[in-house]
Amino acid sequence: MIKFGVIGCGYWGPNLIRNFSRFDECFVKTVADLNEIKLKNIKKFYPHIEITRSADDIFQDVEIEGVIIASPVSLHYEFARLALLNNKHVLVEKPMTSSYVHAQELVELSRKKNKLLMVDHTFLYTGAVKKIKEIVSCGQIGEIQYFDSIRINLGLFQSDINVIWDLAPHDIAILLHIVNEEPYSVIATGISHTDNTIENIAYITLQYKSNKIAHLTSSWTSPVKIRKILIGGTNKMIVYDDIEPTEKVKVYDTGYTVVSDEEKHKILVDYRAGDVYSPKIDQTEALYGMADDFLNAIINGAEPVSNMECGLKVVKILEAAEKSIKNKGKEVVLNGDN
C-alpha cells in the first residue's frame, strides 16, 4: 500500500486528503502545516493521520513514497525539490512553480531521480473538459479558430501571486489540452487596485502561427462568478459554462461561410444557425479522477493526463504573460519548443 504525506491543509489540502482516502491502494500517513488549529481539525476527521508542523518529517520518512503539495505557490518549488531529492513521487497543486526556471529544474530532477512529478490541473479531469476533448478530437467542430475564456469572481485576493497565477492556470491547461498546438506569443495587460501592485484584473491574448487565437480574462473584482469558455470551430461551436448545474457543455451547429473573397471590400458571408445539443457528461468528481490518475501513474507507470510537461508549459505561458504586463502589453515570443 502506498503511503502519502500531504504538505498544507488550508483550502485545497483537505479536499486532496478526502479523495486520496477513498482508495484501497493508498492512505495518507502524515499531514504537515504550520497552523496548529488546521492540523487538529484534520486529526478530528482522520484520527489515524499523523500531524506535524515540519515538512521535513515527511521528507525524512522512508515509508512515505509520495508527497502531495498544497502549499502557497511561492513554496511549491522548494517543497517539490526536497521531495524529489528524498526519492518521493510528487503531486503539486497548480501552478507547478512561480518561475519557469524552477519548473525546468523540477522536471530535470524528476527525470534524474526517476520519480513521478505531476501537477494538479483538476479541470482536465472534469466530465465537461473530457467531453470537449472528445468532440474536438473527432473533428466534429472542424478546425479551431478561437478560444475565449472568462474566469472572474469577487476575491480571493492573494498576497504572493497576481490574478493570472491564481486563475489563469485552469484555462491555460484546458487550452493546451484541447488545442493540439502551442501558442507562438503572448500579449497581456493587467492592473492593480491595491497598494501591493499585485494585479487583480488581467487579460491574456495567445497568438498562434496558424489561423487561431485565444483570449483569457481573469479577475478578482467581479460582482458575479463566471466560469465560461467558448471554442469556435470552422463547422460548429462549443460553449462550456462551469456554473451551469446540468447542461455545462453545449454544441452549436452555428457558423458562417465566406462566399467570396475576390475583393476584400465585397466579402459575402453566409450565416448558419442550426441546432444546439448538450451531450451527456460523466459526473465523477474531477479531483477523484486526478487522484486516480496519480495513483495509476505510480503503480502502473502510465503517463498522467496532467503530466509535468503540461505543468511546465503552463508556467512558461504564465511567466510570459507576467512579463508582458510589466512591459505594458508588449508581445513576448515563446521561444523553444514552438
BAPA-632716 format. One record per residue: x, y, z of N, C-alpha, C, O in turn; residue in three letters. Coordinates in steps of 0.1 Angstrom, whole numbers, plus 5000, padded with zeros to 4 digits. Layout:
N
XYZXYZXYZXYZala ...
***
This chain:
338
500849885000500050005000500950135000501850135008met 500550224991501350344990501050445001499850475004ile 502050505008501850595018502150735013503250755008lys 501250835016501550965012501651065024501151045034phe 502451175021502551285030501951405023502151425011gly 501151485030500551605025501051725032501151735044val 501551825024502051945029501052055026500852095015ile 500452115036499452215035498052165037497552085029gly 497352215047495952185049495052305050494252315059cys 495352395041494552525041493252495033492352425038gly 493052565022491852545014491752415006490752345007tyr 492852384999492852274990493252144996492852034992trp 494152145006494752025012493651935017493751815014gly 492651975025491651885030490851815018490451695020pro 490651875007490051814996490851704990490351594986asn 492151724989493051624985493151504994493151384990leu 493151535007493151425017491951345016491951215017ile 490751405015489551335014489451245002489051125003arg 489951284990489951204978490951084979490550974975asn 492151114983493151004984492750904995493150784994phe 491950945004491450855015490350755010490050665017ser 489950774998488850694992489450564985488650474982arg 490750564983491350444976491850344986492450374997phe 491750214982492250104989493750084987494450034996asp 494350144976495750124973496650214980497850204979glu 496150314987496950414994496350465007495150445009cys 497050535014496550615025497450725029498650715027phe 496850835034497650945039498250925053497450905062val 499550915054500150885067500351005075500151005087lys 500851115068501251235076500851365069500851375057thr 500351465077500051595071500851695079500951695091val 501451795071502251895077501652035074501252065063ala 501652115084501152255082501652335094501852285105asp 501952465092502352545103501252585113501452625124leu 499952575108498852615116498352505124497852405119asn 498552515137498152405147496652375147496252265148glu 495852485145494352465145493952385133493052295135ile 494552405122494152335110494552185111493852095107lys 495752165117496252025119495351955129494951835126leu 494852015139493951955149492651915142491951815145lys 492252005133490951975126491051855117490151775116asn 492251835110492451715102492451595111491951495108ile 493151605123493151495132491751455137491551335139lys 490951555138489551525143488851435133488051345137lys 488951465120488251385109489051265105488451165101phe 490351265107491151145103492051115115493251145114tyr 491551045125492351015137493650935134494650945142pro 493650855123494850775120496050855114497150805114his 495750975109496751055103497651125113497251185123ile 498951115111499951185119500051325115500051355103glu 500151415124500251565121501651615126502151575136ile 502151715119503451775122503451915117502751955107thr 504252005123504452135119505752145110506052255105arg 506352035108507652035100507451945087507251825089ser 507652005076507551925063508751825063508651725056ala 509851855070511051765070510651625075511251525071asp 509651625084509251495089508751405078508851285079asp 508151465068507651395056508751355047508851235043ile 509651445045510751415036511651305041512251225033phe 511851305054512751205060512151075063512850975067gln 510851055061510150935064510250835052509750865042asp 511050735054511350635043510050555039510050495029val 509050555048507850485045506950555035506150495027glu 507150685035506350775026506950775012508050815010ile 506150725002506550714988506250834980506850864970glu 505150914984504751024976504351144984503851124995gly 504651264979504351384986503351464978503551494966val 502351514985501251594979501451734984501251754996ile 501651834975501951964980500752064977500452084965ile 500252114988499152214987499452334995498652395002ala 500652384993501152505000500952624991500552614980ser 501252744996501252864988502252844976503252774977pro 501952904965502752884952504252914955505052844949val 504553014963505953054965506752944971507952954971ser 506052844977506752734984506852604975507452514979leu 506152604964505952484956507352434952507652314953his 508252514947509552474942510352404952510852294950tyr 510452474964511352424974510852284980511652194982glu 509552284982508952154987509052044977509451934981phe 508852074965508851964954510351924952510551804950ala 511252014953512651984951513151894962513851794960arg 512851924974513251844986512551704985513251604989leu 511351694981510651574980511351484970511551364972ala 511651534958512351464948513751414952514151304949leu 514451504959515851474964515751364974516751284975leu 514651344981514451234990513751114984513151034991asn 513751114970513251004963511750974965511350864967asn 510951084965509551074966508851114953509351194946lys 507751044950506951094939506251224943506051244955his 505951314934505451444938504151484930504151464918val 503151524937501951584931501851724937501851744950leu 501951824929501951964933500752034928500352024916val 500152114936498952194932499452294921500552334921glu 498452334913498752434902499052574908498452604918lys 499852654901500852614891502052544897502252554909pro 502752474889503852394894504852474902505252444913met 505252594897506152684904505752824900504852844892thr 506452924906506253064903507253114893507353234890ser 508153024887509053064877509352954868509352834872ser 509652984855509852884845511252804848511252684846tyr 512252884852513552814855513352714866513952604865val 512652744876512352644887511552524882511852414886his 510652554874509852444868510752344860510652224861ala 511652404852512552324844513452244853513752124850gln 513952304864514752234873514052114879514652004881glu 512752124883512052014888511851904878511951784882leu 511551944866511351844855512651764853512651634852val 513751834853515051764851515351674863515951564862glu 515051724875515351644887514451524888514851414892leu 513151534883512251424883512851314874512751194877ser 513351354862513951254853515151184859515351064857arg 515951274865517251214871516951114882517651014883lys 515951144890515651054901514650944897514350854905lys 514150954885513150854880511950854889511450744893asn 511450974893510350984902509251064895509551154887lys 508051034897506851104891506751244896506851264908leu 506551334887506251474890504951504882504951504870leu 503951544890502651564883502051694889502251724901met 501251764881500651894886499151874886498551814877val 498551924897497051904899496352014891495852114897asp 496251994878495352074870493952004869493651934860his 493152024880491951954882490951954871490251854868thr 490852074864489852084854489951994842489051964835phe 491251944840491451844830490751714832490551634823leu 490251694844489651564848488051584850487451494854tyr 487551704847486151724847485451644836486051634825thr 484251604838483551544827483351634815483351594804gly 483151764818482951864807484151874798484051874786ala 485351894804486551904796486951774789487351784777val 486651664795486951534788485951524776486351474766lys 484751564777483751554766484151654755484051624743lys 484651774759485051874749486251824741486351834729ile 487251764748488351704742487951594732488451584721lys 486951514735486451404727485851464714486051414703glu 485051564716484251634705485251694695485151684683ile 486251764701487251834692488151734685488451754673val 488551634692489451534686488851454675489551414666ser 487551434675486951354664486651444652486051394642cys 486951574653486751664642485351724640485051784630gly 484551704650483151744649482951894647482051944640gln 483851974653483652124652484552184641484552304638ile 485352094635486252144624487552194630487952154641gly 488252284623489452344628489152454638488252534636glu 489852454650489552554660490152694654491252704650ile 489252794656489652924651489953014663490853104663gln 489153004674489353084686488953014699488152914699tyr 489553054710489353004723489253124732490253194735phe 488053144738487853264747487453204761486553124762asp 488053254771487753214784487553334794488253434793ser 486553324803486253424813486253354826485353264828ile 487153394835487153334848487253444858488353494861arg 486153494863486053604872485253584884484253504884ile 485553654895484753644907485253754917486153824914asn 484553764928484953864938485953794948485453714957leu 487253824947488253764956488653634950488253594939gly 489453554957490153594969491453664965492253604958leu 491653784970492953854967494053774974493953734985phe 495153754966496353684971497453784975497553894969gln 498353744984499453834988500753794981501653874981ser 500853674975502153634969502053624954503153614948asp 500953614948500753604934499653694928498753724936ile 499753724915498653804910497553714904497653594905asn 496553784898495353704894495653604883494953504882val 496653634874496953534864497553404869497253294864ile 498353414879498953294885497953224893498053104896trp 496853294898495853224906494753164897494453044899asp 494253234888493053184880493453134866492853034861leu 494353194859494653164845495153024843494952964832ala 495852964853496352824851495352724846495552634838pro 494152744852493052654848492752654833492752554826his 492652784828492252794814493352764804493152714793asp 494652804809495752764800495952614799496252564788ile 495752544810495852394810494752334801495052244793ala 493552394802492452344793492852374779492652284770ile 493252494776493652534762494752434756494552394745leu 495752414764496852324759496352184757496752114748leu 495352144765494852004764493951994752493951884746his 493152094749492252094738492852124725492552054715ile 493652224724494252274712495552204710496552214718val 495752134699496952054696497952134690498552104679asn 498252244696499352344691499652434702498852484709glu 500952464703501352564713501352704708501652714696glu 501052804716501052934711502452984707503452944712pro 502453084698503653144694504153264703505253274706tyr 503153344707503453454715502353494725501253444723ser 502753574734501753624745501753774746502753834746val 500553824747500353974749499453984761498353924761ile 499754054771498954064783498954204789499954274789ala 497854244795497754364802497054334815496254244816thr 497254424825496654404838496754524846497554624843gly 496054524857496054644866495854604880495154504883ile 496454684889496354664904495554774910495854894907ser 494554744918493854844925494154844940493354894948his 495254784944495654774958497054834959497754864949thr 497554854971498854914974499954824971501154874970asp 499754694970500854604968501254574954502154494951asn 500654644944500954634930500754494924501254474913thr 500054414931499654284925498454294917497354334922ile 498554264904497354274895496154194899496254074902glu 494954264900493754184903492854164891491854094892asn 493154234880492454214867493554194856494454274856ile 493354094847494354074837493654014824492653944825ala 494254054813493753994800494953944793495954014791tyr 494853814788495953754781495453714767494453654766ile 496253744757496053704743497153614739498353654740thr 496853494734497753404729497653394714496553364709leu 498753414707498753414692499453284687500453244693gln 498953234676499453114670499953134656499553234650tyr 500853054652501353064638500253024628500253074617lys 499352944632498252904624497153014626497353104634ser 496052994619494953094619494053074631492853044630asn 494553084644493753084655494253174666495353224665lys 493453204676493753304686493053254699491953194699ile 493653294711493053264723493053384732494053464732ala 492053404740491953524748491353484762490353414763his 492153524773491753474786491553604795492353694795leu 490453604802490053714811490053654825489453554828thr 490853724834490853684848490653804857491253914855ser 489853784868489553904877489153854891488453754892ser 489653924901489153904914488154014918487754024930trp 487754094909486854214913485554214906484954324903thr 485054094903483654094896482554074906482753994916ser 481454134904480354114914479653984912478853934920pro 479953914900479353784898480453684894481553724889val 480153564897481153454894480853394880479753344878lys 481853404871481653354858482753254855483953294857ile 482453144850483453044845482952994832482252894831arg 483453054821482853024808483953014798484853104798lys 483852924789484852904778484052894765483052814764ile 484452964754483852954741484952904731486052964731leu 484652804724485552744714484852754700483852684698ile 485452824691484852844678485652754668486852764666gly 484852674661485452594650484952624637483952704636gly 485552574626485052604613483752544610483052584600thr 483352444617482052374615481052404626479852434623asn 481452394638480552414650481252494661482452514660lys 480452524671481052604682480652534695479552474696met 481452554706481252494719481152604729482052694729ile 480252594738480152684750480152594762479352504764val 481152624771481352544783481152644795481952734797tyr 480052624802479652704814479752624826478852544829asp 480852644834481052554846480152594857479952504866asp 479452704857478552744867477152674865476452654874ile 476852644852475652574849475552444856476452364855glu 474452424863474352294872474152164864474552064868pro 473552174852473252054844473952054831474851974828thr 473452134822474052134808475252224807475152334802glu 476352174812477552254812478152274799478852384796lys 478052184790478552194776477452194766476552104766val 477552284757476552294746477352304733478252384732lys 476852234723477452234710476552304700475352254699val 476952404694476152484685476452454670477652474666tyr 475452414663475652394648475452524642474552544634asp 476352624645476252754641477552804636478652764640thr 477552894626478752934620478553024608477453084606gly 479553034600479453124588480353064577481352994580tyr 480053104565480853064553481153194545480253264542thr 482453214542482753324533482553284519483153194513val 481553354512481153314499482153364489482453284479val 482753484490483753534481484753624488484353704496ser 485953604484487053684489487853744478489053784481asp 487253754466488053814455488353954457489454004454glu 487354034462487654174466487354184481486154164485glu 488354224488488154234503487054314507486354284517lys 486754424500485654514504484254464500483254524502his 484254354493482954294488482754154493482054074487lys 483354124505483253984510481753954514481154034520ile 481253844509479953804513480053684523480753594521leu 479253704533479353604544477953534545476953604547val 477953404545476653334546476653274561477453194564asp 475653324569475553274582474653154584473653144577tyr 474953074593474152944596473852934610474752934619arg 472552924613472052904627471352764628470152754623ala 472052664633471452534633471052494647470652574656gly 471052364650470552304663471652324674472852344671asp 471152304686472052314698471752184706470652144708val 472852114710472652004718473651994730474752054729tyr 473251934741474051924752474451774755473551704759ser 475651734753476051594754476051554769476151634778pro 475851424771475851364784477351374790478251344782lys 477451404802478751434808478951344820478051324829ile 480151284821480551204833480551284846481151394846asp 479851234856479651314868480751284879480551334891gln 481651204876482751164886483451294891483751374883thr 483651304904484351414909485751434903486551334902glu 486051544897487351574890488551544899489551484894ala 488451584911489651564920489851414923491051374924leu 488851334923488951194925489651134912490551044913tyr 489251184900489851134888491351174887492151094882gly 491651294892493051334892493851244902494951204898met 493351214914494051134923494250994918495250934920ala 493250944911493250814905494350804894495050704893asp 494550914886495550924876496950924882497850864877asp 497050994893498350994900498750864905499850814904phe 497750794911498050654916498350564905499250484906leu 497650564894497850484883499250504877499850404873asn 499650624877501050654871502050594880503150544875ala 501850604893502850544903502850394902503950324901ile 501650334902501550184903501850114890502650014889ile 501350174879501450104866502350174856502550134845asn 502950294860503850364851503150434839503850464830gly 501850454840501150524830501450674830501750724840ala 501350734818501550874816500350944821499250924815glu 500451034831499251104835498751214826499551264818pro 497451244826496951344817497551484820498051554811val 497651514833498251644837499651614841500051624853ser 500551584831501851554834502751674836502351784835asn 504051644839504951754842505251844830505451964832met 505151794818505351874806504251974805504452094801glu 503051934808501852024808502052134818501852254815cys 502452094830502752194841503852294837503752414840gly 504852244830505952324826505452434815505852544816leu 504652384806504152474795503252584801503252704797lys 502452544811501552644818502352754824502052874823val 503452714832504252814838505052904828505153024831val 505452844817506052924807505153034801505653144800lys 503953004799502953104794502653204805502553324802ile 502453164817502153254828503353354830503053474832leu 504553304829505753394831505853494820506153614822glu 505553444807505553534796504453644797504653754794ala 503253604802502153694804502553804814502253924812ala 503153764825503553854836504653954830504554074833glu 505553904822506553984816505854094807506254204806lys 504854044799504154134790503454244798503454364794ser 502854204809502154304817503054414823502754534822ile 504254364827505254454833505754554822506254664825lys 505654514810506154594798505054654790505154674778asn 503954684798502754754792502154684779501854754770lys 502054554780501454484769502354454757501854414746gly 503654454759504554424748504454274745504354194754lys 504454234732504454094728505654024733506854074731glu 505453904739506553814743506453694735505553614736val 507553664727507553544719508053424727509053434735val 507353314726507653194733508653114726508253034717leu 509953134729510953054722511052914727510452874737asn 511752834720511952694724511252594716511652564705gly 510252534721509552414715508452454706507652364702asp 508352584702507152624694507452584679506652614670asn 
***
